[in-house]
Amino acid sequence: MQRLTQTPRPDWPARVEAVGLTYHTPDGVPYWDESACYRFSPAQIDVLEAAGNTLHTMCLEAVEHVIATGRFDEFGLSASAVGAIVDSWNRDDFSLYGRFDLAYDGIHPPRLLEYNADTPTALVEAAVAQWYWLRDLGGLHDQFNSIHEKLIAAWKTFASVHSGPVWLGGLKGCLEDAQTVLYLQDTCHQAGLETRSLFVEDIGFDSARKAFVDFEGREISACFKLYPWEWMWTDEFSKHLPSTKTRFIEPLWKMLLSNKALLPVLWELFPGHPHLLPAYTDTPANRQRFGGEFVRKPKLSREGANVTFIKGDRVVEETGGDYGSEGLILQEAAQLPSFDGNHPICGVWIVAQEACGLGIREDRSRITGNGSRFIPHFF
């Protein structure tokens, strides 16, 4: 695994915009960065792919365990959500995608930092923009990236059990979310499904029909929503979620995978596993388990918000944000590789239960946040 300096394509802004990456320089700060790239060996890519598949299998076992033992309180879930989650799991509701964030240096086994299982972004960058970058780079190179093909195949699987259109939408006013939804809508359309656009704020409820509807009063039978379940469950129409006939993507059972309370459960079920870091609920006794540096994370934080690195009783690094009241977990600090002070995180994509691609975010901070750069890769 190497970090290489690279000459950006002279017209790179126009090139990435042409494939949907229109948010490459938010507020004048580069997010897409092709002045560098990461090179892997084929064997290292095999390791990352195998780690993604292994971790996803372990996560599904953890969901089964949580449901079988009723450990929902540890996840801070609304009591009204529990039955709906169980029903969603028992129905085997369709899941499209997710992304593992892994610490990996090319030598030691990749280790799980968290699972973005509900509303992962950085998808256009990983599936499309870096693929066209690689094509323009030329030479005998390849990339861990069959995300696009796998998304289309996954939608085709969904089409075999669902008739009618699929509504897709996110929140208004977010360019990255809008482009992510537009890209997924394109893959859905390529799979042969009829698609319709609808912002999450514009979903209505018809009390007479007891159904979620769009602006034209059409019942929404299936809806991809780039909107977190924990937010959705506090919204006005949340009381109708347990009885809805609408099939949401991602499904309700993903609430257990997108919650960092999953990390202590995984460590309990698979203690010492090479792809896991020791993790526990945040208690004074559990803090004493760590001889070195550890990380405190809110169960529902996003984009690195409210993450704290602690060594002994001293805070080494922390970020701000609005999370934490839902509860905290502790995790051993991963030994992130450093390339001239840049710390990469390997995002392994899971589509239809299978590892199929890699996107790398890096930062000079050890906490990957919303502004951390996306760096393309090849092998």
C-alpha angles and dihedrals in degrees: 000000000000137000109222130191112236136187108244117234108266093238098033096137091058091044096053092042089054090061096045104271096124095148096065096125110030113189089353094298115120114244099165104058121184094164083097137027138184122241121203134182118242088249091055091051089051088053092052093047093049091047091053093051093045094048093048091053090049091049092053089051088051091053090050089050095049092050094044093049098036096235094157096125090069089062095052092235126167110256089232090058097056098076092045091051091051091048091049091051093047091050089050089230113207117270119197109186152337141173132231116210107214136184107225134161099179091254111059125049115279111258127208119248097171144324117243093201105152113040109005117172132185083083100126089050094051100038102037119004097054091044091058089044088056092048091052090047089063126191129096098310134133136193136215092244129119091133096121095050092044092051092054091047090049092052089050088056089051090049089059091064100030130061122193134034130323118225115213129190151132136193123312119253100028113112096192092051091046093053092045091053092045091053093049089047088056092052090048091051091048087056089061100257124133110242135199131188122231131160114232090239089059097056109116135192125229106208093192093057093029089227140124109246142185129234092282093052094253114150112247106229097173129016133182105205123188089203127104118255092226089059092043091054092060095049127106097263096042092108088069095053098086092058101034122125090207113111108218124204116241091040126233094255088066087075086083094052097045092054118089089221081083090073097067090044091053092049090049093050096041106027114188094009109162093231094053136075120216107268134178141165113275109267131136090248093052092050087062090061091076117081093183136020122334138178129235115208133179112240093239105028120135134204093013095301119163094002116152130194110208131187113187103317094331126101108226099179136352144170132215130235146120101278133098106077089093091064138273138249131203124224132179110256111257118232097240117199117247123214107187088326095315117124115204125203117201112223109200112196123221117200120179090350094307133104108240113154152015135229123179126211120185138185140169086237118073088229112081109217141173092282097047112125126255112227122191122231143200140178 
